């Protein structure tokens, strides 16, 4: 649950998500019911902590995959884990779904780490998406 909170988000704050094996199974089942495959890669420490994670959603029909997130726990940054899990996940999708032509992803402009990874992998910006937060 901490991984999403750890992503650089500028001035936007997110609450830690409570994730259980049951909720994860429900999420996978819901995606399958919607005609989507979920590809997920994690990096796990020797003591069983998920240090990094990358998730792709792929509709059974179509040529696009959708990057849902790539996160690295703040205590495990600086070891290229974000790149490692993202590449492993992309390779798994390419192997099983070679007809896919595009991965749709997005990044907060304050997340320089993931922007540099995406640029290294050949992703290019095609549009801007603005999110606003109302406080008070």
Protein Blocks (a to p, Z undefined) as FASTA:
>chain_A
ZZmmmpcghjaccddddddfklmmmmmmmmmmnopacdddddddfkopafbdcdddddfb
djbdcdfbdcddfklgonlmmmmmmmmmmmmmmmmmmmbcbdcddddfklmmlmmmmmmn
opacfbdcdddddeZZ
